[in-house]
């Protein structure tokens, strides 16, 4: 490939990457938008936290389930077709949500949104695999996670302002239109491989496996026998499940009803929390370069700091000064929602290359399972305290936050138990000859 065509291909690759980043930003936006709109929706539908949690969590079940066929479709049908088509399904769900006259219809809309958004991330990674050289795969993956998570920012203060101007239904109609436009851009300009855009591939994208992968059933059984699987999957379930359950449903109502803040101020605080989750992976990456702690110790530290930050939520009266809430929210976003990259890196380091993809998928899904179940459980707790109410006192929120504190403590304990070396952990379990020493956590 000539230098001129190489530069043109690089520019084209980053152009496609920018479209994929916007696609993933929609995923993050829809994941957390319910929290910003929750008070208005509960008021209009005259429902309490129980039904509201069912509606909000309906996004996560299909999203998690779609991770399995996402890879198959992107391989056989192509990432471009998969992303564009399923974004339209997500747009249909958003349109149904905006038109809904009941919680049942709104829940159906959230299900469709989850189906559509669940088919974005894995196919996007497939595009990165072919358009970028191997040395930039980690950079591309990290950037799409960090920049795409910026969709959470749009779902906070900007969405709050938009809902004040046009209502929550108008906001979702706007999100529908944006999703359709992004689907069209994906169809028009994204290409699965450089060859489809007239370029010749300049590198081999897939590194040969050191050992052939064992049968899928055997692989899965061996994965679940490893200590890394249980410690990291528990960490994802408890930490990310709690973070997205809180930011996706309860954080907005808590600051409005518990602290008595107006919607604009609460939206700004939610913006800081989302910002923490966005900048967290980058900050942690910098720290890792000069702090020689193991990945397990970093996860342990994140869990411990989160426990300290969450302690004020258990008070039955406002403890934190309003002026301190933005800084608190930023820190909470960093430590509770910004360490997932470290957890996935630990998985990639602890499992051999021939099965690391399967292990990553089996572990990553726990964040979505945790979010869905914890949203339901927290909604039941609120409904049990005040059946049918759409507004709650800070004491009722404090009782519900005990559930999340228990999750943070569980994450800390599971990570602590996963530290160190153990016979029969990852390397020993997967070595084809049974040889090898277990890696440290």
C-alpha positions in Angstrom: 0.0 0.0 0.0 1.4 3.4 -1.0 2.0 6.1 1.7 -0.8 8.2 0.1 -3.4 5.4 0.2 -2.2 4.5 3.7 -2.9 8.0 5.0 -6.3 8.0 3.2 -7.2 4.7 4.8 -6.2 6.0 8.2 -8.4 9.0 7.8 -11.2 6.8 6.6 -10.8 4.5 9.6 -11.1 7.3 12.0 -14.1 8.7 10.2 -15.8 5.3 10.6 -14.7 5.2 14.2 -16.4 8.5 14.9 -19.7 7.2 13.6 -19.4 4.0 15.7 -18.6 6.2 18.7 -21.8 8.1 18.2 -23.7 4.8 17.9 -22.3 3.6 21.2 -23.1 7.0 22.7 -26.8 6.3 22.0 -26.4 3.0 23.9 -25.2 5.0 27.0 -27.9 7.6 26.5 -30.8 5.2 26.5 -29.3 3.2 29.4 -29.4 6.1 31.9 -32.1 8.5 30.4 -34.8 7.0 32.6 -33.3 8.4 35.8 -33.5 12.0 34.4 -37.1 11.6 33.3 -38.3 9.4 36.2 -40.0 12.0 38.3 -42.1 13.3 35.3 -42.9 9.8 34.2 -44.0 8.6 37.6 -46.2 11.7 38.0 -47.9 11.3 34.6 -48.5 7.6 34.9 -49.3 7.8 38.7 -47.1 4.9 39.5 -44.6 4.2 42.3 -41.1 2.9 42.3 -42.0 -0.8 41.8 -43.6 -0.4 38.4 -41.0 2.3 37.5 -38.2 -0.1 38.2 -39.8 -2.8 36.0 -40.0 -0.4 33.2 -36.5 0.9 33.5 -34.9 -2.6 33.9 -36.7 -3.8 30.8 -33.9 -2.3 28.8 -31.2 -4.5 30.3 -32.6 -8.0 29.9 -32.7 -7.9 26.1 -29.5 -5.9 26.0 -27.7 -8.7 27.9 -29.3 -11.5 25.9 -28.4 -9.8 22.6 -24.7 -10.0 23.4 -24.8 -13.7 22.3 -26.2 -13.3 18.8 -24.3 -9.9 18.3 -21.1 -11.6 17.4 -22.7 -14.2 15.2 -24.6 -11.6 13.2 -21.6 -9.4 12.8 -19.6 -12.3 11.5 -22.2 -13.6 9.1 -24.3 -10.5 8.2 -21.7 -7.8 8.7 -21.3 -5.2 11.3 -22.7 -2.4 9.1 -26.0 -4.2 8.4 -26.3 -5.3 12.0 -25.7 -1.9 13.6 -27.8 0.0 11.2 -30.8 -2.4 11.2 -30.9 -2.8 15.0 -30.5 1.0 15.6 -33.8 1.3 13.7 -35.3 -1.2 16.0 -34.1 0.9 18.9 -35.6 4.0 17.3 -38.9 2.2 17.0 -38.7 1.4 20.7 -37.9 5.0 21.6 -40.9 6.1 19.4 -43.2 3.6 21.2 -41.9 4.8 24.6 -42.6 8.5 23.7 -46.2 7.6 22.5 -46.9 5.2 25.4 -50.1 5.8 27.4 -49.3 3.3 30.1 -46.4 1.7 31.9 -47.0 -1.5 29.9 -46.5 0.3 26.6 -43.5 2.2 28.0 -42.0 -1.1 29.1 -42.5 -2.6 25.7 -40.7 0.4 24.3 -37.8 -0.1 26.6 -37.5 -3.8 25.6 -37.3 -2.8 21.9 -34.7 -0.1 22.8 -32.6 -2.8 24.6 -32.8 -5.2 21.7 -31.6 -2.5 19.3 -28.9 -1.0 21.5 -27.6 -4.5 22.4 -26.4 -5.0 18.9 -24.0 -2.1 18.7 -20.9 -2.6 20.8 -19.7 -6.1 19.7 -20.2 -5.4 16.0 -18.4 -2.1 16.4 -15.4 -3.9 17.9 -15.4 -6.1 14.9 -15.1 -3.1 12.6 -12.1 -1.8 14.7 -10.5 -5.2 14.4 -10.3 -4.9 10.6 -9.7 -1.2 10.1 -7.0 -0.6 12.7 -3.6 -2.3 13.1 -3.2 -4.7 16.0 -1.2 -2.1 18.0 -4.2 0.2 18.0 -6.9 -2.3 18.9 -6.6 -1.6 22.6 -6.6 2.2 21.9 -9.7 1.9 19.7 -11.6 -0.2 22.2 -10.7 2.1 25.1 -11.6 5.2 23.1 -15.0 3.9 22.0 -15.8 2.9 25.6 -14.7 6.2 27.0 -16.1 8.5 24.3 -19.2 6.5 23.8 -20.0 6.6 27.5 -20.3 10.3 26.9 -23.8 9.5 26.0 -24.5 9.3 29.7 -23.6 13.0 29.9 -26.3 13.9 27.3 -28.8 11.9 29.4 -28.2 14.1 32.4 -28.3 17.9 32.4 -28.8 18.4 28.7 -31.8 16.0 28.7 -33.1 17.7 31.8 -33.1 21.0 30.0 -34.7 19.5 26.9 -37.4 17.9 29.0 -38.2 21.2 30.7 -38.6 22.8 27.3 -40.5 20.1 25.4 -41.5 17.6 28.0 -40.3 14.0 28.5 -42.2 12.8 25.5 -40.8 15.5 23.2 -37.3 14.5 24.5 -37.8 10.9 23.5 -39.1 11.9 20.1 -35.9 13.9 19.6 -33.9 10.8 20.7 -35.9 8.8 18.1 -35.0 11.2 15.3 -31.3 11.2 16.3 -31.2 7.4 16.3 -32.7 7.2 12.8 -30.2 9.7 11.5 -27.3 7.8 13.1 -28.6 4.5 11.6 -28.7 6.2 8.2 -25.1 7.4 8.6 -24.0 3.9 9.6 -25.6 2.4 6.5 -24.2 5.1 4.2 -20.6 5.4 5.4 -19.5 2.5 7.6 -17.8 -0.4 5.9 -17.0 -3.7 7.5 -13.5 -4.0 6.1 -11.0 -1.8 4.2 -11.5 -3.9 1.1 -15.1 -2.9 0.9 -14.0 0.8 0.6 -11.4 0.0 -2.1 -8.3 -0.4 0.1 -6.0 -3.3 0.4 -5.6 -4.7 3.9 -2.2 -3.6 5.3 -1.9 -6.0 8.2 -3.1 -9.3 9.6 -5.9 -8.5 12.0 -6.2 -11.7 13.8 -3.2 -13.2 15.8 -2.9 -17.0 15.6 -3.8 -18.8 18.7 -1.1 -20.3 20.8 -3.3 -23.4 21.4 -6.5 -24.5 19.7 -9.6 -23.6 21.7 -11.3 -26.6 23.5 -14.9 -27.4 22.8 -17.3 -24.6 24.0 -18.9 -26.7 26.7 -15.5 -27.7 28.1 -14.3 -24.1 27.9 -17.3 -22.7 29.8 -17.0 -25.4 32.5 -13.3 -24.6 33.0 -14.0 -20.8 33.1 -16.5 -21.1 35.9 -14.0 -23.2 37.9 -11.5 -20.4 38.0 -11.3 -17.9 40.9 -10.9 -15.0 38.5 -14.3 -15.7 37.0 -16.1 -15.6 40.3 -14.3 -12.7 41.8 -14.5 -10.4 38.7 -18.1 -11.4 37.7 -19.2 -10.7 41.3 -17.4 -7.4 41.2 -19.2 -6.5 37.9 -22.6 -7.6 39.2 -22.3 -5.6 42.4 -20.4 -2.5 41.4 -21.6 -1.8 37.8 -25.0 -3.3 38.5 -25.4 -0.9 41.4 -24.0 2.1 39.6 -26.3 1.8 36.6 -29.3 0.9 38.7 -28.7 4.1 40.7 -27.8 6.4 37.8 -30.3 4.8 35.5 -33.3 5.1 37.9 -32.8 6.5 41.4 -30.1 9.2 41.4 -32.3 11.9 39.8 -35.4 11.3 42.0 -33.1 11.1 45.1 -31.6 14.5 44.6 -34.9 16.1 43.7 -37.1 14.5 46.3 -34.6 13.7 49.0 -32.4 16.8 48.9 -35.2 19.1 47.6 -33.2 20.2 44.5 -34.7 21.6 41.4 -34.5 19.7 38.2 -31.7 21.8 36.7 -29.5 21.5 39.8 -30.1 17.8 40.0 -29.3 17.4 36.3 -26.0 19.1 36.8 -25.1 16.7 39.7 -26.1 13.7 37.5 -23.8 15.2 34.8 -20.9 15.1 37.2 -21.6 11.5 38.1 -21.7 10.5 34.5 -18.6 12.5 33.8 -16.8 10.5 36.5 -17.7 7.3 34.7 -16.4 8.8 31.4 -13.1 10.1 32.6 -12.6 7.3 35.1 -11.1 4.7 32.7 -8.6 7.3 31.4 -7.6 8.4 34.9 -7.2 4.9 36.1 -5.1 4.1 33.0 -2.7 6.9 34.0 -2.5 5.7 37.6 -1.7 2.2 36.5 1.4 3.4 34.6 3.1 4.7 37.8 1.4 2.7 40.6 2.6 -0.8 40.5 -0.5 -2.4 42.1 -2.0 -5.5 40.7 -5.4 -5.3 38.9 -7.0 -7.1 41.9 -5.7 -4.5 44.4 -7.0 -1.7 42.2 -10.5 -3.3 42.1 -10.3 -3.7 45.9 -9.4 -0.1 46.3 -12.2 1.0 44.1 -14.7 -1.0 46.1 -13.4 0.3 49.4 -13.5 4.0 48.3 -17.1 3.4 47.0 -18.2 2.1 50.4 -16.9 5.3 52.0 -18.5 7.5 49.4 -21.9 5.7 49.7 -22.0 5.9 53.5 -23.8 9.4 53.4 -26.6 7.8 51.4 -27.7 5.8 54.4 -28.6 8.9 56.4 -32.3 9.7 56.8 -31.5 13.4 56.4 -29.4 15.4 53.9 -25.8 15.0 55.1 -23.7 16.4 52.2 -23.8 20.2 51.6 -25.3 21.0 48.2 -22.1 22.7 47.2 -20.2 19.4 47.8 -22.6 17.3 45.8 -21.0 17.8 42.3 -17.6 16.8 43.7 -19.1 13.8 45.5 -20.9 12.7 42.4 -17.8 13.0 40.3 -15.8 10.9 42.7 -18.6 8.3 42.9 -18.7 8.1 39.1 -15.0 7.5 39.0 -14.7 4.8 41.7 -18.0 3.0 41.2 -18.4 3.4 37.4 -14.9 3.9 36.1 -12.9 0.8 36.9 -14.5 -1.7 34.5 -11.6 -1.4 32.1 -9.3 -2.6 34.8 -11.6 -5.6 35.5 -11.7 -6.6 31.9 -7.9 -6.2 31.6 -7.5 -8.6 34.5 -9.6 -11.1 32.7 -7.5 -10.7 29.5 -4.3 -11.2 31.5 -5.5 -14.1 33.5 -7.1 -16.2 30.8 -5.1 -17.6 27.8 -5.7 -16.1 24.3 -7.6 -19.1 22.9 -10.5 -18.7 25.4 -10.3 -15.0 26.5 -13.1 -13.9 24.3 -15.5 -16.5 25.8 -14.4 -15.6 29.3 -14.8 -11.9 28.7 -18.4 -12.4 27.4 -19.3 -14.6 30.2 -18.1 -12.1 32.8 -19.1 -8.8 31.1 -22.8 -9.9 31.0 -23.0 -9.7 34.8 -23.1 -5.9 34.8 -26.3 -6.0 32.8 -27.8 -8.8 34.9 -26.9 -6.9 38.0 -28.4 -3.7 36.8 -31.7 -5.4 35.8 -32.1 -7.3 39.0 -31.0 -4.5 41.3 -33.4 -2.1 39.7 -36.2 -4.5 40.3 -35.1 -5.2 43.9 -34.7 -1.5 44.7 -38.1 -0.8 43.2 -39.8 -3.4 45.3 -38.1 -2.0 48.4 -39.5 1.5 47.6 -42.9 0.1 46.7 -43.1 -1.9 50.0 -42.4 1.3 52.0 -44.9 3.5 50.2 -47.3 1.5 48.0 -48.4 3.4 44.9 -46.6 6.6 45.7 -44.7 8.6 43.1 -42.7 10.7 45.6 -40.6 9.4 48.5 -38.8 10.9 51.5 -35.1 10.8 52.0 -35.6 8.2 54.8 -37.2 5.8 52.3 -34.3 6.3 49.9 -31.9 5.6 52.7 -33.5 2.3 53.5 -33.3 1.3 49.8 -29.7 2.3 49.6 -28.8 -0.3 52.2 -29.2 -2.8 49.3 -26.5 -1.0 47.2 -24.2 -0.7 50.2 -24.5 -4.5 50.7 -23.5 -4.9 47.1 -20.4 -2.7 47.5 -19.4 -4.7 50.6 -19.9 -7.9 48.6 -17.8 -6.6 45.8 -15.0 -5.7 48.2 -15.2 -9.2 49.9 -15.2 -11.1 46.6 -12.2 -9.1 45.3 -10.3 -9.7 48.5 -10.9 -13.4 48.3 -9.8 -13.4 44.7 -6.4 -11.9 45.5 -3.1 -13.9 45.3 -2.3 -17.2 43.8 -4.2 -20.4 44.1 -3.7 -23.9 42.8 -6.2 -24.7 40.1 -6.8 -21.1 39.1 -6.8 -19.8 35.6 -3.5 -20.8 34.1 -3.5 -24.3 35.6 -7.0 -24.9 34.6 -6.5 -23.9 31.0 -2.9 -25.2 30.3 -3.3 -27.9 27.7 -0.8 -30.1 29.5 -1.8 -28.9 33.0 1.6 -27.1 33.4 2.1 -23.5 34.3 2.0 -21.4 37.4 -1.1 -19.3 38.3 -0.9 -15.6 37.7 -1.2 -13.3 40.6 -4.4 -11.3 40.9 
